Amino acid sequence: MAATSVFVALARRSVPRALSQVSSVSAWRHGACLRRRFSASAPASERQCAVVLSGCGVYDGTEVHEASAVLVNLSRLGVETTMFAPDMPQAEVINHTNGESEGSRNVLEESARIARGHVSPLEDLDCTKFDAIIFPGGFGAAKNLSDFAFQGTDMVVNEQVERVIKDFHEAGKPIGMCCIAPVLAAKCLPGCSVTMGSDQESARWPHAAVAGAVQELKSEFVTTEVDEVHVDEAHNLVTTAAYMCEAKVHEVFDGVKLMVETVHSRM
């Protein structure tokens, strides 16, 4: 499908080679940093949010900036966060300096990089223990949480991903999604409405063709700017475009912040 081919091509595009190098890493090699596990205590929170990751890195896993924005804003709101990811091989491993596919990695293990080791298998996620769930974006949502990047509207959503989306929906609890992740809702909750930004392809909106896929999945695509959110009241679903837009990082953070705040207001 046209939307799929555009999406896959962009997923495999070359990326700039990193310019900086770490000059001294001996103290951190071989997991030495794990001895300094994050232990700062947080005040007890009445609200609990599950965050579902899909690996680590925009081209084959979770978009790190989006995940960070979600976690920072949940923390500011005093929400206790627990991270989850499927325990499964990644569909692809992309060298982020040149876009080449190489090797194999595990989604849960890669997600632990973002979670600082504190991540649980998605099969352990119990909807009754949480007030909301949020899915950051990144190509992992379309490669690991589903196969949308390869199959388009013939996509299959990971069994555990589909389970938790439907569990939270049936419980009437808010679901937040950003970037490409809303395509999961379009598949699992047909008839829902989502945004991933613009439906008109341009240099600023290179992934806009995905709007057509959402419509083919019998859901509604709503156009927004990168710093806006769309709320589907009927499905208690909050979505924002994030890096579906070639935006500045603060613009992405602003949209994700609003998404998190909106989810929080509905807990």
N, C-alpha and C positions, 0 to 999 in steps of 0.2 A: 504494500500500500504506500501511497505517496508520503503520508505522514510518517510512516515507519522508516522508509528509506532515508528521508531527511534526518530523522532523529539518530539513526544508526551512524550515518556519515559524520554527523557532528560529534557523536560519542567517540569516534575513532580518529578525530582530527589530531594533528600534531600539536603539542603544547610547548611553550617556551622552556628552554633548559634553565634550571635554577642557576642563579649567578653566585649565590653565597655558599661558602663552605665552612664547616665547623672545624676549627683548628685544634681543639683539645676536647676529646671525648672519652679519654681513658677511664675517668671516674664513673662514666655512665654505661660502659660496655657490659655485655653479657647480663643484662637485667639488674645491674647494681642499683639502678634508680628505684627498683621495686622495694628496696629496703626503706625508702622514704615515702611510704604510701600516704596519700592524702588523708589527714585525720582531723581536720578542723571540724568541730562540732557545730551543729546548726540548731536553732531553737525548734521545739516541737511545732509541727505544722498540722493544721486541720485538713489540709488539702493534699492529695496525692495524685501525681501525674505520671503515667507511663510514657516513655519516649522510645520509639522503635527505630533502630539503626539498621543500616544495610551494608556495612563495611566501612572503610575509611579512605576517602579520596573521591573527588568529583566524578571521575571517568569510569570508576568501577564499584563505587560504594557510596557512603554518605558524603554530602557536600559539607566540609568541615566548618566553614563559616556559618552556614545555616544551623548546623547542630549547636555550635557555640552560642549563636544568638538565641536559640530556643532555651538552652540551659541557663544562660545569664539572666534572661528575663523571667524565667520561672523562679530562679533563686531570689531575684529582687522582690518578687511577689510573695516570698515565703512559702512557696510550694515545694513539698518534698518530691524529689524526682528519682525514679528507678528506670534504668535503661535495659532494653531487651534487644536481641537480634536472633535471627535463625542460625542454628548450628548446622551449617551446610557449606559445601564448597562454593566459592564464587563462580559465577558464570564465566567471567573473564578476569584477568589481572592485567591492568594497563600500566605501562611505564609512563608516569606523568610528565617525564621530560621530553618524550618523543612520540607518544601515542601508540607505541607498539605493544602488542599483546604478548605476554610471557608468563610462564610458570603457573602455579596454582596456590591459592590461599583460602582460608576459612573465613566465612562472614562473621561469625561470632568472635573469633580471635582478632580479626582486623577491627571490629567495632570496639573491642576492649582498649584500643589505642585512644579513642575519643573518650571513653568512659573511665579512663585511668584505672582499668582493671575491673571496675565494678559494673559488670554487665551479665545478664542472665539469659539462658536460652528462651526464645520466644514461646516455646511450648509451656513454660512455667507461668506465663502471664495470666492472671486471674482477674477478670473484669470487676468482680465484686470488691476488690481491694483498692480500686482506683476511682478517682472522680473524673478523669479525662485521659485522653491519649493523644499524642502528637507524633506525626511522621515528618522529619526533615526530608529534604529532597536529595538530589544527586542521582547519577545514573544507576546506582545500586537499587533504587526503587523500581526501575524499569528493567533491570537485569537479574537481580537477586530476589527481591520481594515479589517480582512478577517477571514474565518474559516479554513485556510489551516492546522493548527495544528490538526484539528479534521477530516477534509474531504480530505486532500491531493489534488490531481489534480482535484478532483470534487469540489474544493473550490468555494465559492461565496465571492466576494469582496463587502464590504460595499458600498451601493449605492453612498454615497457622496464621498467616497475615489475614486471609479471608475470615478465619474464625474470630479473631479479635476485633476486626472492623465491624462485623455483624453483631458480636456480643455487645460492644459499646453502643452501637446504634439501637439495638433492641432494648437496652437498658436506659435509653434516652440520655446518655452521657455525651458531652461534647467531644468532637473529633477535630483536631487541627492538622492541616497538611500544607506543605509548601513546595514550590518548584514543580517537578514532574509527579510528585507523590499523589496529587489529586486524581490521577488516572486510575489509581487503585480504587478510589471511591466510585468513580464512574462505572467501573466494572462490577464491583461488589454491591453497590447500592443503586441499581438502575433507576433513572428518574430523578436523581439528585442533581444539584447545580453546583458547579465549581468554577474557579478562575485559575488560569495559569498565565494571566496577563492579556496580551493582545491576540486577536485572531487574524491579524494582517502581518505577514512576514516582512521584516526589514532588518537593517543592520542592528538595530536596538532589540528587535524581537526575532532572533533567528530560529526559534523553535515554534513559531506560531501555528505551523501546520498541524500541531497536535490538537488544535481546537476541533478540526474535522473528525479526528478519531473519537473524541469525547461525544460528539453528536451521533456518530455511528454506533456508539455503545448505549444509545438511547438516554443519554443524560444531557444536561444543558451546560453550555459554555458561556460564561459571563466575562466581558472584557473589563479590565481594571488597569490602573497604573501600578507600578512596582511597590509603591508605598501604601497601597490600599489593600483591603481584604473584602472578600465576599462571604456573606453568611447565608447559608441555606437553613432557614428556620425549621422547615419540616424534618430535616435530617440532623439538625443540631451539628452542622458541619461548617467549619471555618477554614477558608483557603486563601492563599496569597501567592503571588508569582515568584518572588525571590529571584534566583538566578536563571529563570526562564528568560529574564531580561539581561541584556549586556549593560548592567547598571554599576554605579559606584558602590563600594561595599557598604557605605553608610546608608544608602538608599535601600539596599537589601535588608540591612539590620532594622531599619525603620518599619518596613513591611512585616518582617517576622515579629518584631516587638508588638505591633498592633494585633497580629494574629494571636500571639500568646496572651495578651491582655484580654482579647475578646473571648478566647477559650476560658480564661480564668473567671471572667464575669459570668459565665454560664455554668460554672461548677456548682 
